[in-house]
Amino acid sequence: MRCEDLFTALVEYVDGQIDPETAAAIERHLEECPVCRLVVDNIRKTIFVYSADSTCDMPETFHEHLDGLLRDHWKARFPSSQPEDAS
């Protein structure tokens, strides 16, 4: 199996909705290809994070810093418009 072949079957493989023969070929490829292994691992981790349905609180200093950066970017991009103050 080539990397391109894996990518065409990736969604079905990660979802566990692929025939056993193709799944075995993908697993053999993943044993030998660190790039594809990394892609599959990242997809699985992303699915796990988003399926956990939990949120994390941002530290207040980070929130303030990010808010300031976004406001500065908005002002530079749209000088005649001001974003609404969410405070």
VEXLUM-627823 format. One record per residue (C-alpha): x, y, z; chain; residue number from 0; residue in three letters. Coordinates in Angstrom, 3 decimals, padded with zeros to 6 digits. Example, Ala and Ser with C-alpha at 12.3 -4.5 7.8 and 13.67 -1.06 7.14 Angstrom:
<<012.300,-004.500,007.800>,A,0,ALA>
<<013.670,-001.060,007.140>,A,1,SER>
//
This chain:
<<000.000,000.000,000.000>,A,0,MET>
<<001.193,003.505,-000.829>,A,1,ARG>
<<000.589,006.623,001.258>,A,2,CYS>
<<-001.838,007.904,-001.377>,A,3,GLU>
<<-003.877,004.691,-001.071>,A,4,ASP>
<<-004.017,005.067,002.682>,A,5,LEU>
<<-005.241,008.653,002.427>,A,6,PHE>
<<-008.125,007.652,000.159>,A,7,THR>
<<-009.309,005.084,002.734>,A,8,ALA>
<<-008.375,007.068,005.842>,A,9,LEU>
<<-011.823,008.161,007.018>,A,10,VAL>
<<-013.286,004.681,006.723>,A,11,GLU>
<<-010.233,003.194,008.451>,A,12,TYR>
<<-010.322,005.580,011.411>,A,13,VAL>
<<-014.095,005.094,011.732>,A,14,ASP>
<<-013.618,001.302,011.678>,A,15,GLY>
<<-015.842,001.016,008.602>,A,16,GLN>
<<-013.423,-000.653,006.207>,A,17,ILE>
<<-013.144,-004.220,005.039>,A,18,ASP>
<<-010.708,-006.406,007.028>,A,19,PRO>
<<-008.349,-006.950,004.096>,A,20,GLU>
<<-007.882,-003.216,003.495>,A,21,THR>
<<-007.575,-002.595,007.240>,A,22,ALA>
<<-004.789,-005.179,007.438>,A,23,ALA>
<<-002.981,-003.562,004.493>,A,24,ALA>
<<-003.256,-000.157,006.163>,A,25,ILE>
<<-001.915,-001.526,009.448>,A,26,GLU>
<<001.059,-003.096,007.650>,A,27,ARG>
<<001.730,000.241,005.951>,A,28,HIS>
<<001.490,002.102,009.279>,A,29,LEU>
<<004.114,-000.219,010.777>,A,30,GLU>
<<006.588,000.947,008.121>,A,31,GLU>
<<005.560,004.567,007.478>,A,32,CYS>
<<006.084,007.049,010.330>,A,33,PRO>
<<004.440,009.892,008.391>,A,34,VAL>
<<001.170,008.021,007.847>,A,35,CYS>
<<001.333,006.720,011.423>,A,36,ARG>
<<001.581,010.323,012.634>,A,37,LEU>
<<-001.364,011.399,010.458>,A,38,VAL>
<<-003.579,008.592,011.737>,A,39,VAL>
<<-002.515,009.216,015.337>,A,40,ASP>
<<-003.296,012.944,015.043>,A,41,ASN>
<<-006.705,012.240,013.534>,A,42,ILE>
<<-007.543,009.810,016.331>,A,43,ARG>
<<-006.415,012.291,018.987>,A,44,LYS>
<<-008.429,015.087,017.358>,A,45,THR>
<<-011.543,012.918,017.290>,A,46,ILE>
<<-010.992,012.018,020.954>,A,47,PHE>
<<-010.574,015.645,022.024>,A,48,VAL>
<<-013.652,016.833,020.163>,A,49,TYR>
<<-015.781,013.885,021.250>,A,50,SER>
<<-014.956,014.467,024.910>,A,51,ALA>
<<-017.333,017.462,024.788>,A,52,ASP>
<<-015.532,019.283,027.555>,A,53,SER>
<<-014.171,022.772,027.789>,A,54,THR>
<<-011.128,024.212,029.472>,A,55,CYS>
<<-011.006,027.600,031.099>,A,56,ASP>
<<-008.448,030.004,029.695>,A,57,MET>
<<-006.231,031.804,032.197>,A,58,PRO>
<<-007.482,035.390,032.543>,A,59,GLU>
<<-004.137,036.867,031.469>,A,60,THR>
<<-004.199,034.804,028.282>,A,61,PHE>
<<-007.799,035.846,027.595>,A,62,HIS>
<<-006.919,039.524,028.049>,A,63,GLU>
<<-003.843,039.218,025.823>,A,64,HIS>
<<-005.774,037.416,023.077>,A,65,LEU>
<<-008.616,039.933,023.293>,A,66,ASP>
<<-006.145,042.801,022.902>,A,67,GLY>
<<-004.451,041.174,019.913>,A,68,LEU>
<<-007.784,040.560,018.195>,A,69,LEU>
<<-008.936,044.142,018.825>,A,70,ARG>
<<-005.654,045.545,017.469>,A,71,ASP>
<<-005.928,043.321,014.397>,A,72,HIS>
<<-009.544,044.415,013.877>,A,73,TRP>
<<-008.617,048.106,014.152>,A,74,LYS>
<<-005.741,047.698,011.665>,A,75,ALA>
<<-007.887,045.769,009.201>,A,76,ARG>
<<-011.049,047.875,009.525>,A,77,PHE>
<<-009.937,051.358,010.648>,A,78,PRO>
<<-013.368,052.944,010.129>,A,79,SER>
<<-015.140,050.248,012.147>,A,80,SER>
<<-014.760,049.403,015.794>,A,81,GLN>
<<-015.576,045.985,017.249>,A,82,PRO>
<<-018.311,045.835,019.844>,A,83,GLU>
<<-017.019,045.975,023.379>,A,84,ASP>
<<-017.807,042.617,024.958>,A,85,ALA>
<<-016.794,043.802,028.426>,A,86,SER>
//
